[in-house]
């Protein structure tokens, strides 16, 4: 990583600048505007291989928009996204999945008319190019194993509508895992969960990291996220205001002023 400066008269502003190979995922001066609203403002960061990186910030800080720019849901207005050294800026969501990057969504997107098992069978087969007697049949045992893995082994034949909130989160994570990603972007996994449920989900994410998956986790639950991650990036109004270990973030006065006062700790 290198640094650049903008000459702003009396003040000097240091700007992070990353090279394509500074991490498995690199965002360099990422910006997203919606009309006159700047949702992501000149944001730069790198994610290291097999790291759990936390993205922290209050609601509306730009966390999910950053995910959307990385995964192809929105094209960034400015800046560059690199994945494993390749410029993937503006790639489609389909292309990013094929490259090994998966994400979950705050708004759950299962097939409402299919069982939990069928949802994961579908996710296991690219492009849904299958027949019930063909590829779907071959993925049944894989889907059952995946259900067990995410804690839905007792819910195979329920529909998504029959699951509690924690079950829907597990299904969303299972659908992302079904694409066999190298890197997962996990959006608000702790939202609405009780303390014990947060612990169980954290155990699953740690297991994935131990098996080689790199994780970027967005959440506004400061307590739960800081107990999970290796490193945190804190953003507010689309800009990075702090970066460091969980302990450094807890003790950062800028973070405390901008964020912790609004937290529910």
Secondary structure as UniProt FT lines:
FT   STRAND          2..8
FT   TURN            9..10
FT   STRAND          11..17
FT   TURN            20..21
FT   STRAND          25..34
FT   TURN            35..36
FT   STRAND          37..47
FT   TURN            49..50
FT   STRAND          52..56
FT   TURN            59..60
FT   HELIX           63..71
FT   STRAND          78..83
FT   TURN            84..85
FT   STRAND          86..87
FT   TURN            89..90
FT   HELIX           93..98
FT   TURN            99..100
FT   STRAND          101..103
FT   TURN            112..113
FT   HELIX           116..124
FT   HELIX           126..128
FT   TURN            132..134
FT   HELIX           135..150
FT   TURN            153..154
FT   TURN            156..157
FT   HELIX           160..162
FT   HELIX           165..177
FT   TURN            178..179
FT   STRAND          183..187
FT   TURN            189..192
FT   HELIX           195..210
FT   TURN            211..212
FT   STRAND          214..219
FT   HELIX           222..226
FT   TURN            227..228
FT   STRAND          231..236
FT   TURN            237..238
FT   STRAND          239..244
FT   HELIX           246..250
FT   HELIX           253..258
FT   HELIX           260..262
//
